[in-house]
Amino acid sequence: GNHDVNPPQVGDLAMLVMSALVYVVHVPKVMMSAFQHLAAGIVLSAVAVELVPIINEAPADLANVVGIVSGFAAGVALFLVLAKLFPEGDDDGAGAADDRRSSALLPEGRKSGGGRTSLGSKIAFAEKSISARKAPAFPVAFTVAVLVDSGVDGLLIGLSSAAGASAGFVMAVALTIEMGFLALTLAAVMRRQPLCSAALVLLGAPAALAAGAGVGAAVAAAVASSPALHTALVSFGIAALLYLVTEELLLEAHEGQEEEHVWYVDLCFFLGFMSAFLLEKLS
């Protein structure tokens, strides 16, 4: 095998660089949307190419079936519960109302900096009305989904490298692209959060990737002796990644777009899906 490339480290580096990029460079909304489509395609392809085959190849005994069903159910339940407990757009109405109230209380001339701020506050209020997610609640479900995705990727690498499979160049490339674009999306969402919590999350994702790889290598022996545990973990990962694609990445990508469908943005989803397939074929 080719052990020159360390996929978790490469992936971590990609995540940190792309996260920082969003804070330094203003990424236009349509470009951000294209990146989110690309990431969604790559993640979905990873599910199809790397995770589902593991489930398909698992023996159809009771333990495995229970593992598959319980793992998947746990993944779905976790994210539905998180989405219910921590809604992402619902409490912004209150914030907008507060803004209106405070701006109504201040006489027009008294607003610091004269007319400019009042125009600024009007623009800010208009933006809030247009998009209820300008100053949103903390995106708990999305954050957890990205952390789980990072952890699952790390876990797969840890397991495959422990099994002696060469988690080499192709895996590193696919992982770097996926993690990079995922981090870009995460950073764009986190930009609207206080810097402290944003930094914790943006550092948490690469940490989850590294931790997943460590755990994967450590539990490889236990997993080898208990195939049902392996299928349960993979099944949980599938549910998490499907949630990430359908309920987070693609929804986020279409929010605030002037046009509902921009052809080259939509195309990125399919390019992402296809590229991961091709990488798998070339490996």
Buried (B, 14 or more C-beta within 10 A) or exposed (E): EEEEBBBBBBBBBBBBEBBEBBBEEEBEBBEBBBBBBBBBBBBBBBBBBBBBEBBEEBEEEEBBBEBBEBBBEBBBEBBEEBBEEBBBEEEBEEBBEEBBEEBEEEEEEEBEEEEEBBEEBEEBBEEBEEBBBBBBBBBBBBBBBBBBBBBBBBBBBBBBBBEEEBBBBBBBBBBBBBBBBBBBBBBBBBEEBEEEEBBBBBBBBBBBBBBBBBBBBEBBEEBEEBBBBBBBBBBBBBBBBBBBBEBBBBBBBBBBBEEEEBEEBBBBBEBBBEBBBEBBEEE
